[in-house]
Amino acid sequence: MHVDVSIALSITPIPAFADNYIWAMVAGDNCVVVDPGDAAPVLKFLAERELSLQAILVTHHHADHIGGVDALTARWPVPVYGPAAENIACVTDALHEDDTVALPAFVDEPFRVIDVPGHTRGHIAYVSGDILFCGDTLFAAGCGRLFEGTAAQLHHSLTRLAALPDATRVFCTHEYTLANLRFAMAVDSENVALSERVFIEQERRARNEPTLPSSIALERATNPFLRCTTTGVIDSAQRYARTQTNLHDLSLSNEVNVFTALRLWKNEFRA
């Protein structure tokens, strides 16, 4: 079945846990979900809208992204796509860099797989047209923690995502935006676009609206982790590095080192 996605496709966040979003792509009475860490809100969403689950996309192995898969596939034995580089028992279709996932009822172009290690060693992202499902690699105004990969890996992964077209919509999986913006302002306080974004996102959250999806253009303009070559970000990273004995010898002439300092700073940042 083919659906005119320009009219019919919707992408809806299903809230889960404290701040997760499980993304639901809906076309007609069919649905695909991304990173379903909890089955209960997905089952409720599908039942209320009388939808049939067609597939599941998984970006990485963390429990808050895969914990609901078994219960969903017990009800709907659908394909579960996920990273080949991670041992995820529920994945039926293991994916590598540049593999594709064809979902013709939802998107005209198959989703292309991009390897984005750093947060975890085998993390992947899915991109089709202006849609990017990036899990915990790129966040609105931030990025994921380094649990299994290196700073150089995550920086490279973010650089790849930042090279996508400006209009690409960023469907990440946590409502971390306001906290990330507080850190961004500490790093890049002279950035006018960032100040404007703070106001907009605060207003959205005051109305209990999601701040997502973001866009690649907005992230390039306001996300400090994508701005490691700009003077203000470099200067802030340098000031932080001088306060850390383990970073005294870190040369911030290298953008990976700027990123490393920022990620360490964010780990301990309190506003």
Salt bridges, closest charged atoms under 4 A:
ASP19 OD1 - HIS174 ND1 3.03
ASP35 OD2 - HIS65 ND1 2.95
GLU48 OE2 - LYS44 NZ 2.68
GLU48 OE1 - ARG49 NH1 3.53
ASP64 OD2 - HIS65 NE2 3.58
ASP64 OD2 - HIS174 NE2 3.40
GLU97 OE2 - ARG160 NH2 2.61
ASP98 OD1 - ARG112 NH1 3.87
ASP99 OD2 - HIS96 ND1 3.65
ASP108 OD1 - HIS2 NE2 3.42
ASP130 OD1 - ARG169 NH2 3.21
ASP136 OD2 - HIS60 NE2 3.47
ASP136 OD2 - HIS65 NE2 3.05
ASP136 OD2 - HIS119 NE2 3.32
ASP136 OD1 - HIS174 NE2 3.44
GLU148 OE2 - HIS61 NE2 2.63
ASP166 OD1 - ARG220 NH2 1.75
GLU175 OE1 - ARG205 NH1 3.90
ASP188 OD2 - ARG227 NE 2.85
GLU201 OE2 - ARG197 NE 3.38
GLU201 OE1 - ARG204 NH1 2.93
GLU209 OE2 - ARG207 NE 3.07
GLU219 OE2 - ARG197 NH2 2.79
GLU255 OE1 - HIS155 NE2 3.06
